[in-house]
């Protein structure tokens, strides 16, 4: 089992999109639910549902494609890794593709995008970038 569950989450989304799947099932956690909610709010996936399986549960994400069949998520990368954590203050939060993409940050006030973290003036662990 992969010890980096966030990398696993991002890789499952990336692989499902490359294969052209409409949905992908991912083992659930609070952090992944929060990240999925951000992906829905920002329009990268259409929706997600929680499926109870008697254990930790499963998140089913419904992926979005444009009119030409290309995935809406063009690029999805892990930034902070278990071997090298990346923390930053609110003033040094990275901008991804000059603000066109989003950066997901885990802060003391919860999981949020880089723009929300700047607005609330909080820093934290930079989890991943999405474009």
QUILIN-V280411 format. One line per field, one symbol per residue. ss: DSSP state (a for helix, b for strand, c for the rest). phi: phi as a letter, one per 30 degrees, with the letter a starting at -180 (. if undefined). Layout:
ss->???
phi->???
//
This chain:
ss->ccccaaaaaaaaaaaaaaccccbbbbbccaaaaaaaaaaaacccbbbbbbbccccccbbbbbbcbcccccbccccbbbccbccbccbbcaaaccccaaaccbbbbbbccbbbbaaaaaaacccbbbbbbbc
phi->.ddcddddeddddedddddiddbbcbedadddddddddddedidbdabbccdbicdjbccccdcbddcidddddbbbdcdcedbdccbdddcddcchhjdcbccbccdcjdaddddddddhbcldddabbb
//
